[in-house]
């Protein structure tokens, strides 16, 4: 092995682990914010149930798909939506501002109302488990 390949073989796993740690840190931080809003315990089963719940003709799966580890497609615009699962998209859930922006828009569009802190925490917990 040459020195370059040895460096890459050592560096690559470190970068992968670091990326997952950073993704986890952002997710945990947001869940901490929801705990400050009164969420005591999250539930992956409730998060999954919300993901598949429909209000008329819409659900989260309408745009994001049934499997959060693959890209979705916006129902109206056709725009590709990157996977929601941080396991395949470590950049997800890094910004509280973006998380809140998209929950506000998507909950209103999907459910006709804002989601509660409990609902958002449950959905994030389920997505993090994927």
C-alpha positions as CSV (number, residue, x, y, z in Angstrom):
1,X,0.0,0.0,0.0
2,X,1.2,3.5,-0.7
3,X,1.1,6.3,1.9
4,X,-1.9,7.9,0.1
5,X,-4.1,4.8,0.3
6,X,-3.1,4.2,3.9
7,X,-4.1,7.8,4.8
8,X,-7.4,7.4,3.0
9,X,-8.1,4.1,4.7
10,X,-7.6,5.7,8.1
11,X,-9.2,9.1,7.3
12,X,-12.4,7.9,5.6
13,X,-13.9,6.0,8.6
14,X,-13.1,8.9,10.8
15,X,-15.0,11.3,8.5
16,X,-18.0,8.9,8.3
17,X,-18.2,8.6,12.1
18,X,-17.7,12.3,12.5
19,X,-20.6,13.0,10.1
20,X,-22.9,10.7,12.0
21,X,-21.9,12.3,15.3
22,X,-22.6,15.8,13.9
23,X,-26.0,14.7,12.6
24,X,-26.8,13.1,15.9
25,X,-25.8,16.3,17.7
26,X,-28.2,18.4,15.7
27,X,-31.0,16.0,16.2
28,X,-30.5,15.7,19.9
29,X,-30.3,19.5,20.2
30,X,-33.7,19.9,18.5
31,X,-35.2,17.1,20.7
32,X,-33.8,19.0,23.7
33,X,-35.7,22.1,22.5
34,X,-38.9,20.1,22.3
35,X,-38.3,18.8,25.9
36,X,-38.0,22.4,27.0
37,X,-41.5,22.9,25.5
38,X,-42.9,20.1,27.6
39,X,-42.2,16.9,25.7
40,X,-41.1,14.3,28.2
41,X,-40.8,11.2,26.1
42,X,-40.8,10.5,22.4
43,X,-42.3,7.5,20.7
44,X,-41.1,6.1,17.4
45,X,-44.4,4.2,16.9
46,X,-46.4,7.5,17.2
47,X,-43.9,9.2,14.8
48,X,-44.4,6.4,12.3
49,X,-48.1,6.6,12.7
50,X,-48.0,10.4,12.0
51,X,-45.8,9.9,8.9
52,X,-48.4,7.6,7.4
53,X,-51.5,9.4,8.7
54,X,-53.8,11.1,6.1
55,X,-56.0,14.1,6.4
56,X,-58.2,13.6,3.4
57,X,-55.8,12.9,0.5
58,X,-52.5,14.0,1.9
59,X,-49.9,12.5,4.2
60,X,-46.1,12.9,4.7
61,X,-45.7,10.1,2.3
62,X,-47.4,12.2,-0.5
63,X,-44.1,14.0,-1.0
64,X,-41.5,12.2,1.0
65,X,-42.4,8.7,0.1
66,X,-43.1,5.7,2.3
67,X,-39.4,5.0,2.9
68,X,-37.5,8.0,4.4
69,X,-34.2,6.5,3.3
70,X,-34.8,7.3,-0.4
71,X,-35.6,10.6,-2.1
72,X,-39.1,11.8,-2.5
73,X,-40.8,14.1,-4.9
74,X,-43.1,17.1,-4.2
75,X,-46.7,16.3,-5.1
76,X,-47.3,19.6,-6.8
77,X,-44.0,20.8,-8.1
78,X,-42.3,17.5,-8.8
79,X,-39.2,18.8,-7.1
80,X,-36.9,16.1,-5.7
81,X,-36.8,16.0,-1.9
82,X,-33.6,14.5,-0.5
83,X,-34.1,11.5,1.9
84,X,-35.3,12.4,5.4
85,X,-33.4,9.8,7.3
86,X,-30.2,11.1,8.8
87,X,-28.7,7.6,8.3
88,X,-28.4,8.3,4.6
89,X,-28.6,12.1,4.7
90,X,-26.4,13.3,7.6
91,X,-27.1,16.9,6.7
92,X,-30.7,16.5,7.9
93,X,-31.9,18.2,11.1
94,X,-28.8,20.4,11.5
95,X,-30.7,23.7,11.7
96,X,-33.5,24.4,14.2
97,X,-34.7,27.3,12.0
98,X,-35.1,25.0,8.9
99,X,-36.7,22.2,11.0
100,X,-39.3,24.6,12.3
101,X,-39.8,26.2,8.9
102,X,-40.6,22.9,7.2
103,X,-42.7,21.5,10.1
104,X,-44.8,24.6,10.0
105,X,-45.3,24.5,6.2
106,X,-45.7,20.7,5.9
107,X,-48.0,20.2,8.9
108,X,-50.3,23.0,7.7
109,X,-50.3,21.5,4.1
110,X,-50.7,17.9,5.3
111,X,-52.9,18.2,8.4
112,X,-54.4,21.6,8.0
113,X,-52.9,22.7,11.3
114,X,-49.5,23.2,13.0
115,X,-48.0,20.1,14.6
116,X,-47.4,20.1,18.4
117,X,-44.0,19.9,19.9
118,X,-44.8,16.3,20.9
119,X,-45.8,15.4,17.3
120,X,-42.6,16.9,15.9
121,X,-40.4,15.2,18.4
122,X,-42.1,11.8,17.7
123,X,-41.6,12.3,13.9
124,X,-38.0,13.3,14.3
125,X,-37.4,10.3,16.6
126,X,-38.9,7.9,14.1
127,X,-37.0,9.4,11.2
128,X,-33.8,9.1,13.2
129,X,-34.5,5.4,13.7
130,X,-34.6,4.8,9.9
